[in-house]
Amino acid sequence: MTSSQDIVIIGGGHAAAQLCAGLAEAGQGARVHLVCEEDSMPYHRPPLSKTFLKSPDEPPQLHRPEAWYAEAGITLHLGDPASAIDRAAHTVTLRSGAVLGWERLVLATGTRARRLPALVGLSNVALLRAADEAAQLRSMLAAAQHVVVLGGGFIGLEVAATAVALGKRVTVLEAAPRLLSRAVSPELSEHVLAVHRAAGIDIRVGALIGKWHTEGQRLASIDVDGESLPVDLLMVGIGAVPETALAQAAGLECADGIVVDEYMQTSDEAVLAVGDCTRFPDRRAGQAMRLESVQNANDQARTAVATLTGAARPHDSVPWFWSDQGGLRLQMAGLVPAPGTPGEHTVRRPGANAASFSLLHYVDGVLRCVESVNAALDHMMSRKLLEAGRSPDAAVAADPAVPLKTHLA
Ligand SMILES: Cc1cc2nc3c(=O)[nH]c(=O)nc-3n(C[C@H](O)[C@H](O)[C@H](O)COP(=O)(O)OP(=O)(O)OC[C@H]3O[C@@H](n4cnc5c(N)ncnc54)[C@H](O)[C@@H]3O)c2cc1C
C-alpha cells in the first residue's frame, strides 16, 4: 500500500469502527473515508437492548470520539449513505451527490431488522437495530403496560428481560417449538425458557399467530392460538437480513450475504467486505456461513486490515457470542452441533452455584462448542481450548473441581 492509496469504508457500525482502528494502528498512511448512513459516529449496538432501555437518558456509547477520527486522518461522511458503486471507475457516489475515489473499497453494511409488511407504519410497533430505533422503543416502553415481543431470539429475549425488570407485563411469542432455536442447544433453550418464565415473562413457544387487529394507526390486539391478546406495544424481533443491495447493484456475488474469500475479498478483489453482511468460508466448520456478532465483526476487520496493508493471512477464528438477559449471562464458544448430529455427546459441567453451568458439546469425541450460563471463566477457557483444538476427556470435563485450564497444559 502506498501513502497515496484511498480506502473508502461504507458502513459505520462495529466492523467499520474496528477497521478504522486497525488501519490507524497499522499507520500505513492511506487516506481513509468512512461513509455512514446514520448521523452518528460508530457506536456499540449491544447495550441498545439492555442498559440503554433502562436509563431514560443514556446516550449511545461511541467507539471513539470525533477527535480521534480527525487525528487518525479519517474523513467522516455522516448521514450520507453510499448510493452507488462504480467498480470500473473506482468511485462511490453518496446520497448528497458527492463522489469519492478509491483504490480499495470495504463494505461493512451490516444487517437490517426483518420487517412484517402488515405492521409497517403502526405507531406502537417497534424494531430494534439502530440507536434511533432504540430511543423510540425506550420512550414507547415508558408508556406501555403490556409489552408483546414477537420472536424468541436473542434481541427479543433481551428486550423482554429488560421490560419485565421495568415492571411491565411481558408476553413473548415464538413460532418455533423452542427459544433461540437457530443458535443454542435444546438443553440451553429449556433452561432459558424456565428462567424467563420464573421471572414472570409469559412465553409461548410454538405460537400460532393469526390476525392482527388495528384501531386507526395502532395495533390493538393479536390473535394467538385462538385467543385475542391485547397489545400496548409490539416489539418485532424476528431476525435480520444482510444489507447487500449496494453490492448486488455493483455486480458483486451475493448469497444471503456478500460472498467473500478467506482474505475478506469479494468477487472483485479490490473490494472487501466485513461483518454481519458477509458470507465467508469458515475453515474450522469447512463451510460458508454468515455470523451476526461483535466477535465476528472484530475478527473480520482484523483480517481485512491485514489484507489491505499487504500482510494478508487467511481468516481463522473461533466464533463466540454473548447475550445478557436479566440474570442470565449466556456465553457461547464454537458452533453448536445440529440436534441429532451423529456422534454428538453433551456433558454438563456444574458451576459455582445452581444458576451457573456449562454444556460441552462433542462430536465423535471432539469438542465443538461450549455454552456457558453465568460461568465466565469456563467460557474464557473454552475459547482457548477450541482455539488450541483440545478436547478434554468428557468425564473429567464434567468435574467442576478440575479447572478447564488444566486441559490446556
Ligand atoms: C440491539 C442489538 C443487540 C446486540 N447484542 C449483541 C450482543 O450482546 N453480543 C454480540 O456479540 N452481538 C450483539 N449484537 C450484534 C452486533 O451488534 C453486530 O453483530 C455488529 O454490530 C455487526 O457489526 P457490522 O459493522 O457488521 O454491522 P452494523 O453494526 O449493523 O453496522 C452496519 C452499518 O452500516 C450502515 N449502512 C448500511 N448501508 C449503508 C450505506 N449504503 N451507506 C452507508 N452506511 C450504510 C448501517 O446504517 C449501519 O450503521 C447486537 C445487535 C443489536 C442490534
The ligand as a Gaussian input file, in Angstrom:
#p B3LYP/6-31G(d) Opt

LIG

0 1
 C      -29.912000      -4.460000      19.787000
 C      -28.722000      -5.302000      19.458000
 C      -28.072000      -6.025000      20.459000
 C      -26.968000      -6.809000      20.146000
 N      -26.355000      -7.507000      21.145000
 C      -25.263000      -8.252000      20.868000
 C      -24.587000      -8.956000      21.902000
 O      -24.999000      -8.937000      23.075000
 N      -23.479000      -9.669000      21.577000
 C      -22.977000      -9.711000      20.287000
 O      -21.950000     -10.351000      20.002000
 N      -23.626000      -9.055000      19.275000
 C      -24.738000      -8.336000      19.542000
 N      -25.376000      -7.668000      18.542000
 C      -24.880000      -7.829000      17.166000
 C      -23.743000      -6.863000      16.863000
 O      -24.073000      -5.560000      17.281000
 C      -23.470000      -6.905000      15.372000
 O      -23.046000      -8.219000      15.065000
 C      -22.412000      -5.913000      14.953000
 O      -22.850000      -4.598000      15.192000
 C      -22.102000      -6.104000      13.475000
 O      -21.287000      -5.055000      13.019000
 P      -21.362000      -4.590000      11.487000
 O      -20.442000      -3.432000      11.381000
 O      -21.166000      -5.756000      10.602000
 O      -22.851000      -4.121000      11.267000
 P      -23.633000      -2.936000      11.970000
 O      -23.090000      -2.663000      13.339000
 O      -25.070000      -3.283000      11.823000
 O      -23.322000      -1.652000      11.074000
 C      -23.710000      -1.553000       9.735000
 C      -23.801000      -0.067000       9.420000
 O      -23.811000       0.112000       8.014000
 C      -24.676000       1.181000       7.721000
 N      -25.026000       1.139000       6.289000
 C      -25.817000       0.240000       5.650000
 N      -25.900000       0.579000       4.335000
 C      -25.147000       1.690000       4.153000
 C      -24.851000       2.512000       3.029000
 N      -25.365000       2.259000       1.814000
 N      -24.049000       3.588000       3.205000
 C      -23.515000       3.874000       4.425000
 N      -23.790000       3.122000       5.535000
 C      -24.586000       2.033000       5.382000
 C      -25.832000       0.957000       8.673000
 O      -26.616000       2.109000       8.829000
 C      -25.067000       0.587000       9.949000
 O      -24.738000       1.729000      10.678000
 C      -26.491000      -6.880000      18.817000
 C      -27.153000      -6.165000      17.802000
 C      -28.255000      -5.377000      18.121000
 C      -28.950000      -4.613000      17.027000

